[in-house]
Amino acid sequence: MMRLGYSKCGCFEWMRVVPTMLALCVSLSVIPNLNAQSLQWFMPSGGTESWLNDVTLGLSKVAVGGYRDSTGRVKPFGVIDYAIVRVFATPDNGEGEALGITDPRLACGWAKESNGRRRPCAWRTSDGAYSFLNPPEAEGEAYESCSLGFPVYGWYRDYDGYPRAARWDNELGSPQDITPPNSPFGAKVYAASVDGTVAGGEILGDPEFAPTHGRAFIWTRYSNYYYPQMPNDIVRSWVTGISVGSLDDINTVVAVGGATSYYPLVGTVAFRWTFQGGTVFLPHLPGSRSSIALDVLGSPGNEVVVGTSGERAFVWTLSTGTKDLNAIYAHLVAGSRLVEARAIGYWPWNNPHYVIVGKGYNARTRRYEGFVLRTGCTAHNGDVNIDGCVDDADLLAVLFAFGQSGSPHFLGRVDVNCDGSVDDADLLIVLFNFGSGCCYPPC
């Protein structure tokens, strides 16, 4: 049984659903050690499909996303401390989805009113209470909250029916319109930096004659606009992730997203943009014909980009290039598949590691579920493919990767000693333990 309640917090008027009995369901492939690599799968009770859209940074361990219930409706939920699944409230138990979070206390996204209109919405993660953002009559979505809860970025639809890129400084006030100049058909914000100083999204094309066209843009808090340059065959581009290294320094901004070509065989391509280097397209994973970069963390030259390519989650760094997360963490994935890496965070304390969230196929439950992947590197005896035997297969794996360098989080088990490079030290470990654990006939 549920009852509807009200509570006030500062200038917020929150509506919440208070459960008389809390029943949560979480499917875990790995029971995590806080200081070790792990892969967890999350599904609210009664759900048929789930995904995680964003994750916090630092000590706070909160991820948010959406799921489909047994009737096919989309509902918002969060994962607290990477363990507790909390379904967020919506009007009349209707539809909604949590799209972004930075401050662990506040998630943002969209929820439908009882009349079916989709509105920008914020949720308190402590109890799932919701609050709509102004203007009250406008349809829209909120994509990103910042380090102190506000500002929140997203879009709302104006009286003429066109989307307006928006920044909300508080829940009760009117949003600031940050739509780029000369955008007659409107714009949407899909991403913002953690500090709230930079946002990015898409300028929309003519809904009647060019509904699939769009142009990526980046906005700074001093109302400066930047437009990532694209080749002539690109008909649509959009920004999905932004990272800032230093406050108010455009030279430390990295933006990522996707770009779609006029030519069908080219498909959609992930891109990375910096002020100094301009637009750079990221390679697809082998065998794939499309990719989208969905999030980025770090400053130019040291950033980590995550996304999806050919139904496989990828990670990109300047030193390693585009790599399949399923291959790097095959020992955790274990027959499942990470499909989309939608957001990346970082744990900077003891045993620092990245936290990547998204959507994947859980082979154990045979359904698509939201995942939390904690990266890391564990030194081992040379059994690269984890078949229990250090043999020529492991030796060949190290030889093929010989000379690669970069973050040990993303080199994979070929970096046997986890020093950030595949070199003679890794080769010697394999050779020294060659034959260990192997059983040759007669056994």
Secondary structure by P-SEA (a helix, b strand, c coil): ccccccccccccbbbbbbbcbbbbbbbbcccccccccbbbbbbccccccccccccccccccccccccccccbbbbbbbbccccbbbbbbccccbbbbbcccccccbbbbbbbcccbbbbbbccccccbbbbbccccccccccccccccccccccccccccccccccccccccbbbbbccccccccccccccccccccbbbbbbcccccccccbbbbbcccccbbbbbbbbcccccbbbbcbbbbccccccccbbbbbbbbbccccccbbbbcccccccbbbbbcccccccbbbccccccccbbbbbbbcccccccccccccccccccccccccccccccccccccccccccbbbbbbbbbbcccccbbbbbbbbbbbbbccccccccccccaaaaaaaaaaccccccccccccccccccccccaaaaaaaaaacccccccccc
